[in-house]
Amino acid sequence: MYVNKLMIGFCFIAVTLNAHAVKVDGTFTAIKSCPIYQSFTKGHNPGDIHTVPGNIYKIVEENITDGPWALVLVPEINDSRRWVAKECGVTKIRSHTEDDSDTQSCNTPNTYDSNVLALSWQAGFCEHSKFSDIKPECDDLNTGHISVTNLTIHGLWPNKSGCESGKYGKCSNVPLDLYEDTISKIAPWMPNWFYSSDFGNHEWSKHGTCQKLNDDDYFLLMQRLAEKFDSSRIGEYMRDNIGNYVSVDEMESYLSTELGKDVTSKVELRCTGSGKKYINEFWINLPSEINESGTLADLVSGAKDKEKFRGNCAEKIYIEIPGPK
């Protein structure tokens, strides 16, 4: 009889806790692997799902105000709403809300619906922007101490509908802490890493904290994407035309023929300098779920088209030569 009363009492407490669940807007950053329950009162965890250390999850409820359990979203599983013990990570509650709608929230991690991959032509970026004594990689490129003729990484930017351009960002305060092996792989594609972690920290803080990968996987994904585009006709075209003026229309036509219009329709050029005639970057629309296994057409499949390939560039643009003039 004592056991039965105890079980009844426990069930009453569990029902009471769930009845008082509070809707919130916040984030949970896992610091260790812990089970994520469909029902924490029953210990029910279909699929034996665990948190991934370093991953950031959106919190939509607490079991009670400032209680020990958080209801988080786990997008990669079908029953995406799961309970996790707050002691397993770092919890940041921004506000208590009347509903769990976050369509206008532009700093909630892992709620993005698309990505933009920004790849730079380092010579055009360094030689026609005001980075003297600011970016050491540019100083060394311009003086000839280094030479960069591959496309380099500006960033991989998660975006969210309903947020103004560039406003979806800064989703948590999780610090960047890359393995040395990751840095050695990313540095040739993001040359600031040869000198400091400043630019990497900026990209992680503003953009990386808003997506679902941990910091090492995020930067290594950028490296693989940059290498994929650089080894394509896009990178080859740039190297074949170093030191030449090219027609943007002819460039678009060539790449459409070589790669297909499905690819070039997702690409926008960005230029800098006098008259916007020095090519600086490629901005490439990608879907939220990035498929690396196939062609470039597979990679961009599902992404929105850009308004125009030319972007902000003049009709004829110059592909800058790395090094001193």
Disulfide bonds with the S-S distance in Angstrom:
Cys34-Cys88 2.05
Cys106-Cys163 2.04
Cys126-Cys138 2.07
Cys171-Cys210 1.99
Cys271-Cys313 1.95
